[in-house]
Amino acid sequence: MGRKILLGKINIPGIKTYEVYRQNGGYASVEKAFKMTPDEVTEEVKTSGLRGRGGAGFPVGMKWSFIDKKSGNPRHLVCNADESEPGTFKDRYLMEYIPHLLIEGMITSSYALGANLSYIYIRGEYMWVYKTLERAIKEAYAAGWLGKNIQGSGYDLDLHVHCGAGAYICGEETALIESLEGKRGNPRLKPPFPAVKGLWQNPTVVNNVESIASVPWIVLNTGTEYAKIGIERSTGTKLISASGHIKKPGVYEIELGVSVEEFINSDEYCGGMIDDRPLKALVPGGSSVPILPAHLIYKTAAGNDRLMTYESLSDGGFATGSMLGSGGFIVYNDTTCIVRNTWNFSRFYHHESCGQCTPCREGTGWLEKVLHRIENGHGREEDIELLLSIQSKIEGNTICPLGDAASWPVAAAIRHFREEFEYHIRFPEKIKNRDHFVHEPFEKVRHLIKKETV
């Protein structure tokens, strides 16, 4: 059983309330931080090796160290709680069941950054979680952990929750800042980066919920102790949102370094494949990361065990690897239609494109149209190469990573499951039934493709 840094207290009755949270050691990291200098707190986070848990995996302490302290302008910490990546729901779990952990992390982190006004920007669909956070913040104010001269320390902090309007693009930090300022949530060109000119042109750090919630443990137990958990540059624990064809979907906290095979099949975690059907594919980090076929899930192309770490999941690059991303772990069995799954992802990215960049605005629409055509039995032989051409013109040519997020899944699906796309195009009568692979998994009809090729 791995250590539970974030979820260890989540099942304590009443842990949502300030009284119970405080009785169980809550806000102790703030008390310790106030006995340290802000730079010392930042150094602890640097030492921990904590990497951003929102998807990019950039070292949190390093990001903090970039904030402009020389200009004299007010600084801000913004928590990115706009959890909109398909397959990801772990931040919601933290905020819903142990909201004071995030608030404690916001106070400690804001103190380290010298921020006196901070925000939690939450996804618009999380209205009940928004209300939970609002109640917890009121409790924290009443107990003297927010406001003027916190606990007699001389440090002031005001914390607000801002509810978004359900736009995936606002998960990108500069689009989030634009939305928080009351404007349309379009990403900004960088530089300048938010650490220099962010919210209201002031130095700003944007961190994910899970990242900020990890800070109290690091400050209390030291960055050195945190760095002992995990392996290589993947230190600490990670929340994984597990879904799909597994027996025990849910949110799990793992010590980074657990093997993918153990995570999927052990009773401690996912409990194995539902109905004991064969494993076909895996999206390990949310819908935007490349899909992996069965033979590259438990082992890397080099034959090493595939581990739940940033390094191991990306081993082999996009040719044979993927990304840990946000930890949206989606498992597929042999009844899954990869073409339909890819089309469904493309529908999402087309809908969520802000339209600012031509390659993304136009390209995501064409990806959806061509995939829809193939999935519904109207595909043409040249459509597979057309998809690859479209995605290559989107990738790397947009202001923000949404274009990449839309193109990577398409390229990976064709790379690893090209024969399924060919099957859809050459045998349209066989895929008219929506459940075509439920009744007849692709492995049973693969020979048709090979026969036709010969």
VOPAGU-2260 file (C-alpha; in pm, 1 decimal, decimal comma):
REM VOPAGU-2260
SITE   aa  ch    i         X         Y         Z
SITE  MET   A    0       0,0       0,0       0,0
SITE  GLY   A    1     158,4     327,5    -110,8
SITE  ARG   A    2     167,4     641,9      95,1
SITE  LYS   A    3    -136,6     869,0      78,7
SITE  ILE   A    4     -20,5    1229,2      92,9
SITE  LEU   A    5    -337,4    1381,1     -55,0
SITE  LEU   A    6    -607,2    1124,6      17,5
SITE  GLY   A    7    -485,3     991,0     352,7
SITE  LYS   A    8    -747,6    1185,6     551,0
SITE  ILE   A    9   -1023,4    1203,9     293,5
SITE  ASN   A   10   -1241,5     936,1     457,9
SITE  ILE   A   11   -1237,2    1093,3     805,1
SITE  PRO   A   12   -1600,0    1179,6     892,5
SITE  GLY   A   13   -1657,7    1554,7     870,0
SITE  ILE   A   14   -1317,8    1631,6     711,4
SITE  LYS   A   15   -1493,8    1888,2     488,2
SITE  THR   A   16   -1544,0    2111,8     790,5
SITE  TYR   A   17   -1283,1    2339,7     940,7
SITE  GLU   A   18   -1314,3    2194,6    1290,1
SITE  VAL   A   19   -1243,8    1836,4    1186,9
SITE  TYR   A   20    -974,5    1937,7     939,1
SITE  ARG   A   21    -796,8    2145,2    1202,4
SITE  GLN   A   22    -822,7    1865,8    1461,3
SITE  ASN   A   23    -645,7    1638,0    1215,0
SITE  GLY   A   24    -344,0    1860,8    1161,5
SITE  GLY   A   25    -492,7    2108,2     917,9
SITE  TYR   A   26    -317,3    2442,4     854,4
SITE  ALA   A   27       1,1    2324,0    1028,6
SITE  SER   A   28     200,0    2393,6     709,7
SITE  VAL   A   29      90,8    2758,4     725,0
SITE  GLU   A   30     215,2    2784,8    1082,2
SITE  LYS   A   31     548,7    2632,7     981,6
SITE  ALA   A   32     577,9    2846,9     668,8
SITE  PHE   A   33     532,4    3166,0     873,7
SITE  LYS   A   34     845,9    3068,3    1068,0
SITE  MET   A   35    1035,6    3047,9     738,7
SITE  THR   A   36    1111,0    3308,9     475,4
SITE  PRO   A   37     914,0    3294,0     148,9
SITE  ASP   A   38    1232,1    3195,5     -35,2
SITE  GLU   A   39    1288,9    2907,7     206,9
SITE  VAL   A   40     940,6    2774,5     135,1
SITE  THR   A   41    1011,5    2797,2    -238,0
SITE  GLU   A   42    1338,2    2609,4    -191,4
SITE  GLU   A   43    1158,5    2326,4     -13,9
SITE  VAL   A   44     922,2    2291,8    -309,7
SITE  LYS   A   45    1219,1    2300,7    -547,7
SITE  THR   A   46    1398,0    2031,6    -348,8
SITE  SER   A   47    1087,4    1811,4    -354,1
SITE  GLY   A   48    1099,7    1780,0    -732,0
SITE  LEU   A   49     720,7    1830,1    -743,3
SITE  ARG   A   50     609,0    1861,6   -1103,5
SITE  GLY   A   51     292,1    2030,6   -1221,1
SITE  ARG   A   52       4,5    1783,9   -1194,7
SITE  GLY   A   53    -216,8    1952,8   -1450,9
SITE  GLY   A   54     -54,9    1784,4   -1749,8
SITE  ALA   A   55     262,4    1964,2   -1851,2
SITE  GLY   A   56     474,0    1827,9   -1565,8
SITE  PHE   A   57     688,1    2143,5   -1530,1
SITE  PRO   A   58     872,7    2167,3   -1193,7
SITE  VAL   A   59     655,7    2372,8    -956,6
SITE  GLY   A   60     937,7    2525,0    -751,0
SITE  MET   A   61    1117,9    2637,4   -1066,2
SITE  LYS   A   62     799,1    2799,2   -1194,3
SITE  TRP   A   63     765,9    2987,0    -865,4
SITE  SER   A   64    1123,5    3111,3    -889,7
SITE  PHE   A   65    1045,8    3280,2   -1223,0
SITE  ILE   A   66     795,5    3523,4   -1069,8
SITE  ASP   A   67     903,4    3885,6   -1100,6
SITE  LYS   A   68     986,6    4022,5    -756,7
SITE  LYS   A   69    1185,4    4323,5    -875,1
SITE  SER   A   70     911,6    4533,0   -1034,9
SITE  GLY   A   71     734,9    4594,8    -706,0
SITE  ASN   A   72     397,9    4515,4    -866,5
SITE  PRO   A   73     142,5    4307,6    -674,8
SITE  ARG   A   74     177,5    3931,9    -726,9
SITE  HIS   A   75     -95,6    3672,4    -763,6
SITE  LEU   A   76    -138,7    3298,4    -733,1
SITE  VAL   A   77    -416,0    3150,8    -944,4
SITE  CYS   A   78    -527,9    2792,9    -892,9
SITE  ASN   A   79    -633,8    2625,2   -1216,1
SITE  ALA   A   80    -939,2    2423,5   -1112,3
SITE  ASP   A   81   -1084,8    2431,1   -1463,8
SITE  GLU   A   82   -1063,2    2052,3   -1488,1
SITE  SER   A   83   -1202,2    1987,6   -1835,9
SITE  GLU   A   84    -972,8    1723,1   -1988,5
SITE  PRO   A   85   -1188,7    1425,5   -2092,9
SITE  GLY   A   86   -1106,0    1133,6   -1866,8
SITE  THR   A   87    -983,3    1349,2   -1577,1
SITE  PHE   A   88   -1178,3    1402,8   -1254,2
SITE  LYS   A   89    -924,0    1391,0    -969,3
SITE  ASP   A   90    -919,2    1763,8    -885,8
SITE  ARG   A   91   -1296,3    1759,2    -841,3
SITE  TYR   A   92   -1252,8    1473,4    -592,3
SITE  LEU   A   93   -1003,9    1671,9    -383,2
SITE  MET   A   94   -1209,4    1990,0    -380,8
SITE  GLU   A   95   -1535,2    1812,8    -306,8
SITE  TYR   A   96   -1419,6    1595,4     -18,7
SITE  ILE   A   97   -1128,6    1780,8     144,6
SITE  PRO   A   98   -1156,3    2147,1      37,6
SITE  HIS   A   99    -946,6    2285,1     324,2
SITE  LEU   A  100    -640,7    2101,5     191,4
SITE  LEU   A  101    -650,5    2316,4    -122,1
SITE  ILE   A  102    -712,3    2631,7      81,5
SITE  GLU   A  103    -418,1    2549,9     308,3
SITE  GLY   A  104    -202,6    2494,4       0,1
SITE  MET   A  105    -316,9    2827,2    -144,4
SITE  ILE   A  106    -217,5    3013,3     172,5
SITE  THR   A  107     123,4    2848,7     203,1
SITE  SER   A  108     196,4    2888,6    -168,7
SITE  SER   A  109      74,9    3249,5    -179,3
SITE  TYR   A  110     301,1    3330,3     115,7
SITE  ALA   A  111     599,3    3181,3     -70,2
SITE  LEU   A  112     520,8    3394,3    -375,7
SITE  GLY   A  113     447,6    3712,8    -182,5
SITE  ALA   A  114      92,6    3719,0    -319,0
SITE  ASN   A  115    -175,2    3901,2    -121,3
SITE  LEU   A  116    -463,7    3838,9    -359,3
SITE  SER   A  117    -519,5    3488,9    -497,5
SITE  TYR   A  118    -790,4    3307,8    -690,9
SITE  ILE   A  119    -928,5    2961,9    -750,7
SITE  TYR   A  120   -1067,4    2948,0   -1105,8
SITE  ILE   A  121   -1311,0    2657,8   -1112,7
SITE  ARG   A  122   -1485,8    2484,9   -1400,5
SITE  GLY   A  123   -1839,6    2615,2   -1452,0
SITE  GLU   A  124   -1991,6    2266,4   -1442,6
SITE  TYR   A  125   -1856,4    2212,5   -1089,6
SITE  MET   A  126   -2119,4    2434,4    -927,4
SITE  TRP   A  127   -2170,3    2209,3    -624,3
SITE  VAL   A  128   -1793,5    2201,3    -571,2
SITE  TYR   A  129   -1783,7    2579,5    -606,1
SITE  LYS   A  130   -2032,9    2604,0    -319,8
SITE  THR   A  131   -1825,6    2361,8    -111,2
SITE  LEU   A  132   -1516,0    2576,6    -161,2
SITE  GLU   A  133   -1706,0    2894,9     -78,9
SITE  ARG   A  134   -1821,3    2746,7     253,1
SITE  ALA   A  135   -1469,1    2631,4     337,3
SITE  ILE   A  136   -1320,2    2972,3     254,4
SITE  LYS   A  137   -1573,4    3142,3     482,5
SITE  GLU   A  138   -1468,5    2903,6     759,7
SITE  ALA   A  139   -1102,8    2984,8     697,4
SITE  TYR   A  140   -1172,3    3358,7     715,9
SITE  ALA   A  141   -1369,3    3311,8    1038,4
SITE  ALA   A  142   -1082,8    3115,1    1191,8
SITE  GLY   A  143    -825,3    3380,2    1101,8
SITE  TRP   A  144    -643,3    3190,9     824,2
SITE  LEU   A  145    -744,1    3441,1     555,9
SITE  GLY   A  146    -773,7    3818,5     559,9
SITE  LYS   A  147    -556,5    4075,3     734,5
SITE  ASN   A  148    -262,5    3982,0     955,8
SITE  ILE   A  149    -317,9    3605,3     938,0
SITE  GLN   A  150    -266,8    3448,1    1282,0
SITE  GLY   A  151     -67,3    3756,3    1387,0
SITE  SER   A  152     199,4    3690,6    1123,6
SITE  GLY   A  153     176,3    4026,1     952,2
SITE  TYR   A  154      89,1    3851,0     626,1
SITE  ASP   A  155    -235,6    3941,1     445,7
SITE  LEU   A  156    -416,7    3723,6     193,0
SITE  ASP   A  157    -757,3    3745,7      29,5
SITE  LEU   A  158    -878,1    3437,2    -156,9
SITE  HIS   A  159   -1167,7    3422,4    -403,8
SITE  VAL   A  160   -1331,6    3149,7    -609,7
SITE  HIS   A  161   -1418,7    3246,1    -967,6
SITE  CYS   A  162   -1656,2    3025,6   -1166,1
SITE  GLY   A  163   -1581,2    2982,4   -1534,8
SITE  ALA   A  164   -1841,6    2932,4   -1806,4
SITE  GLY   A  165   -1752,9    2582,1   -1920,6
SITE  ALA   A  166   -1479,1    2653,0   -2176,5
SITE  TYR   A  167   -1204,6    2389,3   -2206,9
SITE  ILE   A  168    -969,4    2650,5   -2350,6
SITE  CYS   A  169    -968,7    2829,3   -2013,9
SITE  GLY   A  170    -761,8    2543,4   -1876,3
SITE  GLU   A  171    -472,3    2704,8   -2065,8
SITE  GLU   A  172    -318,1    2946,0   -1818,6
SITE  THR   A  173    -324,8    3264,8   -2026,9
SITE  ALA   A  174    -682,0    3200,8   -2147,9
SITE  LEU   A  175    -774,3    3144,5   -1783,2
SITE  ILE   A  176    -620,4    3481,0   -1693,8
SITE  GLU   A  177    -808,4    3653,2   -1975,8
SITE  SER   A  178   -1135,1    3501,4   -1851,2
SITE  LEU   A  179   -1057,9    3596,6   -1492,3
SITE  GLU   A  180   -1014,1    3955,9   -1608,4
SITE  GLY   A  181   -1365,6    3944,8   -1756,1
SITE  LYS   A  182   -1264,7    3900,9   -2119,3
SITE  ARG   A  183   -1317,2    3624,6   -2372,6
SITE  GLY   A  184   -1097,0    3328,3   -2280,0
SITE  ASN   A  185    -850,6    3340,9   -2568,8
SITE  PRO   A  186    -488,2    3237,5   -2506,6
SITE  ARG   A  187    -225,8    3511,6   -2510,6
SITE  LEU   A  188      89,0    3517,9   -2714,3
SITE  LYS   A  189     399,3    3448,0   -2504,2
SITE  PRO   A  190     630,0    3613,8   -2410,5
SITE  PRO   A  191     560,3    3796,0   -2186,7
SITE  PHE   A  192     491,6    3497,2   -1962,6
SITE  PRO   A  193     246,7    3521,6   -1671,4
SITE  ALA   A  194     534,5    3519,7   -1421,2
SITE  VAL   A  195     622,5    3866,8   -1556,2
SITE  LYS   A  196     286,8    3997,1   -1683,5
SITE  GLY   A  197     -11,5    3785,2   -1589,1
SITE  LEU   A  198    -333,5    3879,3   -1413,8
SITE  TRP   A  199    -392,7    4254,1   -1468,1
SITE  GLN   A  200     -37,9    4267,1   -1608,2
SITE  ASN   A  201      99,4    4173,1   -1265,5
SITE  PRO   A  202     339,9    3883,6   -1195,9
SITE  THR   A  203     128,2    3569,1   -1166,8
SITE  VAL   A  204     177,5    3198,1   -1108,0
SITE  VAL   A  205     -88,6    2954,5   -1226,5
SITE  ASN   A  206     -80,8    2606,3   -1069,1
SITE  ASN   A  207    -312,0    2306,9   -1080,6
SITE  VAL   A  208    -527,8    2197,4    -782,9
SITE  GLU   A  209    -330,0    1880,0    -716,0
SITE  SER   A  210       1,3    2067,4    -735,6
SITE  ILE   A  211    -106,3    2323,5    -477,0
SITE  ALA   A  212    -263,4    2058,7    -251,7
SITE  SER   A  213      73,9    1880,0    -239,9
SITE  VAL   A  214     254,4    2182,6     -94,4
SITE  PRO   A  215     135,0    2149,0     270,7
SITE  TRP   A  216     287,1    1800,3     303,2
SITE  ILE   A  217     613,5    1917,0     146,2
SITE  VAL   A  218     646,4    2214,0     380,4
SITE  LEU   A  219     561,6    2004,6     687,0
SITE  ASN   A  220     781,0    1707,1     601,7
SITE  THR   A  221    1050,3    1880,4     390,5
SITE  GLY   A  222    1119,7    1860,4      21,3
SITE  THR   A  223    1390,3    1602,0      84,1
SITE  GLU   A  224    1138,3    1355,3     227,1
SITE  TYR   A  225     899,6    1414,3     -62,3
SITE  ALA   A  226    1179,2    1351,3    -311,9
SITE  LYS   A  227    1236,7    1007,9    -155,9
SITE  ILE   A  228     892,6     900,7    -280,0
SITE  GLY   A  229     877,2     792,6    -643,6
SITE  ILE   A  230    1167,7     732,3    -878,7
SITE  GLU   A  231    1398,0     937,0   -1101,7
SITE  ARG   A  232    1252,4    1279,8   -1176,9
SITE  SER   A  233     901,3    1152,7   -1101,5
SITE  THR   A  234     890,1    1226,2    -729,6
SITE  GLY   A  235     602,8    1205,4    -484,4
SITE  THR   A  236     252,9    1072,4    -537,4
SITE  LYS   A  237       6,9    1126,9    -820,3
SITE  LEU   A  238    -370,0    1118,0    -837,8
SITE  ILE   A  239    -499,4     903,0   -1122,3
SITE  SER   A  240    -853,3     923,5   -1263,1
SITE  ALA   A  241    -913,1     565,5   -1375,9
SITE  SER   A  242   -1206,3     487,8   -1605,1
SITE  GLY   A  243   -1307,9     264,3   -1891,8
SITE  HIS   A  244   -1331,2    -113,9   -1904,9
SITE  ILE   A  245   -1193,1    -182,6   -1556,6
SITE  LYS   A  246   -1360,0    -339,8   -1255,3
SITE  LYS   A  247   -1289,3     -54,9   -1012,3
SITE  PRO   A  248   -1298,9     290,1   -1174,6
SITE  GLY   A  249   -1225,3     584,6    -947,4
SITE  VAL   A  250    -957,5     820,2    -816,9
SITE  TYR   A  251    -639,5     655,5    -689,0
SITE  GLU   A  252    -330,8     802,3    -528,0
SITE  ILE   A  253     -19,8     615,4    -634,4
SITE  GLU   A  254     346,7     648,3    -552,4
SITE  LEU   A  255     504,0     728,0    -887,5
SITE  GLY   A  256     690,4     419,9   -1007,7
SITE  VAL   A  257     410,9     163,3    -974,2
SITE  SER   A  258     399,8     -52,8   -1287,9
SITE  VAL   A  259     113,5       0,4   -1530,7
SITE  GLU   A  260      38,5    -372,2   -1512,2
SITE  GLU   A  261       3,4    -358,0   -1132,7
SITE  PHE   A  262    -212,1     -47,7   -1150,9
SITE  ILE   A  263    -455,8    -203,4   -1397,4
SITE  ASN   A  264    -471,5    -553,8   -1253,0
SITE  SER   A  265    -412,5    -538,1    -877,8
SITE  ASP   A  266    -702,8    -539,5    -633,9
SITE  GLU   A  267    -553,1    -233,3    -462,7
SITE  TYR   A  268    -618,1     -26,6    -774,6
SITE  CYS   A  269    -827,5     -98,7   -1086,3
SITE  GLY   A  270    -892,3    -468,5   -1018,1
SITE  GLY   A  271    -835,2    -589,9   -1372,5
SITE  MET   A  272   -1042,2    -582,0   -1689,7
SITE  ILE   A  273   -1419,3    -586,7   -1664,5
SITE  ASP   A  274   -1565,5    -922,9   -1776,6
SITE  ASP   A  275   -1199,9   -1034,2   -1804,1
SITE  ARG   A  276   -1193,8    -932,5   -2170,2
SITE  PRO   A  277    -857,9    -865,1   -2341,5
SITE  LEU   A  278    -689,2    -526,3   -2299,8
SITE  LYS   A  279    -683,9    -344,4   -2633,7
SITE  ALA   A  280    -565,2      11,9   -2575,5
SITE  LEU   A  281    -486,6     274,2   -2313,4
SITE  VAL   A  282    -500,7     652,6   -2296,2
SITE  PRO   A  283    -281,0     714,0   -1988,6
SITE  GLY   A  284    -303,6    1089,6   -1940,1
SITE  GLY   A  285    -633,8    1230,2   -2062,2
SITE  SER   A  286    -779,4    1253,6   -2413,0
SITE  SER   A  287    -502,8    1478,6   -2548,0
SITE  VAL   A  288    -219,2    1225,0   -2511,9
SITE  PRO   A  289    -134,8     952,8   -2767,6
SITE  ILE   A  290    -318,4     623,4   -2734,4
SITE  LEU   A  291    -113,2     308,2   -2671,3
SITE  PRO   A  292    -189,8     -36,4   -2819,2
SITE  ALA   A  293    -190,6    -348,6   -2600,4
SITE  HIS   A  294     168,0    -457,0   -2675,7
SITE  LEU   A  295     308,9    -118,9   -2562,1
SITE  ILE   A  296     105,6     -82,7   -2241,2
SITE  TYR   A  297     279,3    -316,6   -1997,1
SITE  LYS   A  298     618,8    -304,0   -2169,5
SITE  THR   A  299     809,3     -32,3   -2352,3
SITE  ALA   A  300     937,5     -93,9   -2704,7
SITE  ALA   A  301    1275,4    -171,0   -2545,4
SITE  GLY   A  302    1117,2    -447,0   -2335,7
SITE  ASN   A  303    1128,8    -271,1   -1998,8
SITE  ASP   A  304     834,3    -264,6   -1760,6
SITE  ARG   A  305     612,5      35,0   -1832,5
SITE  LEU   A  306     585,9     238,3   -1511,4
SITE  MET   A  307     347,0     505,4   -1393,6
SITE  THR   A  308     604,6     783,7   -1424,8
SITE  TYR   A  309     658,2    1080,4   -1654,6
SITE  GLU   A  310     970,6     919,7   -1800,5
SITE  SER   A  311     848,2     563,4   -1853,3
SITE  LEU   A  312     514,9     653,2   -2012,1
SITE  SER   A  313     694,8     882,0   -2257,2
SITE  ASP   A  314     965,9     623,5   -2330,3
SITE  GLY   A  315    1003,1     586,7   -2705,7
SITE  GLY   A  316     856,8     927,5   -2780,7
SITE  PHE   A  317     524,6     941,5   -2960,9
SITE  ALA   A  318     632,2     653,8   -3186,9
SITE  THR   A  319     597,2     396,3   -2906,6
SITE  GLY   A  320     515,8     602,2   -2597,1
SITE  SER   A  321     263,8     852,1   -2463,6
SITE  MET   A  322     243,3    1091,1   -2165,7
SITE  LEU   A  323     134,5    1079,9   -1801,3
SITE  GLY   A  324     -39,6    1412,8   -1862,1
SITE  SER   A  325    -318,7    1493,3   -1618,8
SITE  GLY   A  326    -355,2    1130,0   -1512,3
SITE  GLY   A  327    -680,8    1067,8   -1699,2
SITE  PHE   A  328    -628,9     692,9   -1730,6
SITE  ILE   A  329    -878,6     545,2   -1981,5
SITE  VAL   A  330    -865,7     168,8   -2037,4
SITE  TYR   A  331   -1020,8      -0,7   -2342,3
SITE  ASN   A  332   -1100,0    -367,9   -2401,6
SITE  ASP   A  333   -1134,3    -549,5   -2735,3
SITE  THR   A  334   -1492,2    -431,8   -2793,6
SITE  THR   A  335   -1374,8     -71,9   -2842,4
SITE  CYS   A  336   -1389,1      90,9   -3183,8
SITE  ILE   A  337   -1077,3     307,3   -3206,7
SITE  VAL   A  338   -1218,4     501,5   -3503,3
SITE  ARG   A  339   -1530,8     600,4   -3309,9
SITE  ASN   A  340   -1324,7     684,3   -3002,3
SITE  THR   A  341   -1093,0     907,6   -3207,0
SITE  TRP   A  342   -1389,7    1076,4   -3377,0
SITE  ASN   A  343   -1546,4    1141,5   -3035,1
SITE  PHE   A  344   -1226,6    1308,6   -2911,0
SITE  SER   A  345   -1209,6    1515,8   -3229,9
SITE  ARG   A  346   -1570,0    1631,7   -3184,9
SITE  PHE   A  347   -1471,0    1761,8   -2843,2
SITE  TYR   A  348   -1164,0    1953,7   -2962,7
SITE  HIS   A  349   -1349,1    2103,9   -3257,3
SITE  HIS   A  350   -1622,3    2224,6   -3023,3
SITE  GLU   A  351   -1374,2    2364,7   -2770,2
SITE  SER   A  352   -1137,3    2544,5   -3008,5
SITE  CYS   A  353   -1150,9    2916,7   -2935,9
SITE  GLY   A  354   -1110,7    2988,4   -3307,6
SITE  GLN   A  355    -823,0    3232,9   -3264,6
SITE  CYS   A  356    -572,4    3031,1   -3472,2
SITE  THR   A  357    -664,5    2930,3   -3827,7
SITE  PRO   A  358    -493,6    2585,8   -3821,1
SITE  CYS   A  359    -689,0    2487,2   -3508,6
SITE  ARG   A  360   -1017,6    2654,3   -3600,5
SITE  GLU   A  361   -1031,2    2497,8   -3947,7
SITE  GLY   A  362    -823,8    2185,7   -3887,8
SITE  THR   A  363   -1019,9    2050,1   -3591,1
SITE  GLY   A  364   -1337,9    2081,2   -3796,0
SITE  TRP   A  365   -1188,0    1884,1   -4082,9
SITE  LEU   A  366   -1056,8    1614,8   -3849,8
SITE  GLU   A  367   -1406,3    1570,8   -3710,6
SITE  LYS   A  368   -1568,8    1565,5   -4055,7
SITE  VAL   A  369   -1330,5    1311,0   -4206,1
SITE  LEU   A  370   -1343,2    1084,5   -3900,8
SITE  HIS   A  371   -1723,3    1106,0   -3899,1
SITE  ARG   A  372   -1721,9    1003,8   -4264,9
SITE  ILE   A  373   -1504,7     699,9   -4198,0
SITE  GLU   A  374   -1696,2     594,7   -3886,6
SITE  ASN   A  375   -2028,4     608,8   -4070,1
SITE  GLY   A  376   -1922,8     396,4   -4365,6
SITE  HIS   A  377   -1853,3     670,0   -4620,7
SITE  GLY   A  378   -1474,9     674,0   -4595,3
SITE  ARG   A  379   -1242,3     689,3   -4894,7
SITE  GLU   A  380    -903,2     525,5   -4937,7
SITE  GLU   A  381    -725,7     861,1   -4935,0
SITE  ASP   A  382    -891,8     971,7   -4607,8
SITE  ILE   A  383    -627,0     817,1   -4383,4
SITE  GLU   A  384    -348,1    1016,2   -4546,2
SITE  LEU   A  385    -573,7    1320,0   -4548,1
SITE  LEU   A  386    -614,6    1293,1   -4169,6
SITE  LEU   A  387    -239,7    1269,2   -4123,9
SITE  SER   A  388    -191,4    1572,5   -4347,4
SITE  ILE   A  389    -448,2    1779,1   -4155,6
SITE  GLN   A  390    -309,9    1689,9   -3813,5
SITE  SER   A  391      47,1    1770,5   -3921,6
SITE  LYS   A  392     -62,4    2117,5   -4029,0
SITE  ILE   A  393    -225,3    2180,5   -3688,7
SITE  GLU   A  394      52,6    2042,7   -3467,7
SITE  GLY   A  395     300,2    2308,2   -3356,2
SITE  ASN   A  396     125,1    2588,1   -3545,7
SITE  THR   A  397    -104,9    2734,3   -3281,2
SITE  ILE   A  398     -72,6    2985,0   -2997,4
SITE  CYS   A  399    -169,6    2732,5   -2730,2
SITE  PRO   A  400    -145,1    2352,5   -2702,0
SITE  LEU   A  401    -510,8    2283,3   -2789,2
SITE  GLY   A  402    -410,0    2228,5   -3149,8
SITE  ASP   A  403    -151,8    1972,1   -3042,5
SITE  ALA   A  404    -408,1    1810,1   -2811,1
SITE  ALA   A  405    -642,8    1768,2   -3106,9
SITE  SER   A  406    -380,7    1636,3   -3348,8
SITE  TRP   A  407    -181,6    1392,8   -3131,2
SITE  PRO   A  408    -468,3    1145,7   -3066,5
SITE  VAL   A  409    -546,3    1123,9   -3439,0
SITE  ALA   A  410    -186,4    1061,3   -3538,7
SITE  ALA   A  411    -139,9     798,7   -3266,2
SITE  ALA   A  412    -465,4     619,5   -3349,6
SITE  ILE   A  413    -362,5     585,2   -3714,5
SITE  ARG   A  414      -5,3     492,2   -3619,8
SITE  HIS   A  415    -111,6     201,4   -3399,8
SITE  PHE   A  416    -454,3     105,3   -3538,4
SITE  ARG   A  417    -433,8     184,8   -3908,0
SITE  GLU   A  418    -587,2    -148,8   -4003,0
SITE  GLU   A  419    -906,6     -55,2   -3818,6
SITE  PHE   A  420    -935,8     261,2   -4025,2
SITE  GLU   A  421    -880,2      55,1   -4340,5
SITE  TYR   A  422   -1144,6    -193,7   -4226,7
SITE  HIS   A  423   -1399,8      85,5   -4184,2
SITE  ILE   A  424   -1326,6     216,1   -4533,0
SITE  ARG   A  425   -1318,5    -119,3   -4715,9
SITE  PHE   A  426   -1607,1    -291,6   -4538,8
SITE  PRO   A  427   -1863,0     -17,8   -4468,2
SITE  GLU   A  428   -2147,9    -267,1   -4444,8
SITE  LYS   A  429   -1981,5    -434,1   -4144,2
SITE  ILE   A  430   -1954,0    -119,6   -3934,3
SITE  LYS   A  431   -2307,3      13,5   -3980,2
SITE  ASN   A  432   -2406,2    -145,2   -3650,2
SITE  ARG   A  433   -2281,4      86,6   -3375,2
SITE  ASP   A  434   -2173,4    -215,0   -3168,3
SITE  HIS   A  435   -1984,8    -385,3   -3451,2
SITE  PHE   A  436   -1679,3    -470,3   -3239,5
SITE  VAL   A  437   -1890,6    -574,2   -2941,0
SITE  HIS   A  438   -2032,9    -863,9   -3139,4
SITE  GLU   A  439   -1724,7    -922,4   -3352,5
SITE  PRO   A  440   -1397,7    -779,7   -3210,4
SITE  PHE   A  441   -1149,6    -654,1   -3465,5
SITE  GLU   A  442    -908,6    -940,3   -3401,3
SITE  LYS   A  443   -1168,7   -1175,5   -3546,2
SITE  VAL   A  444   -1200,3    -977,4   -3869,3
SITE  ARG   A  445    -842,1    -856,2   -3909,6
SITE  HIS   A  446    -780,5   -1137,2   -4159,5
SITE  LEU   A  447   -1018,6    -965,2   -4404,0
SITE  ILE   A  448    -781,8    -671,4   -4432,2
SITE  LYS   A  449    -484,4    -899,3   -4484,4
SITE  LYS   A  450    -667,9   -1101,1   -4749,9
SITE  GLU   A  451    -763,7    -791,8   -4944,2
SITE  THR   A  452    -409,1    -657,6   -4921,8
SITE  VAL   A  453    -270,4    -983,2   -5062,5
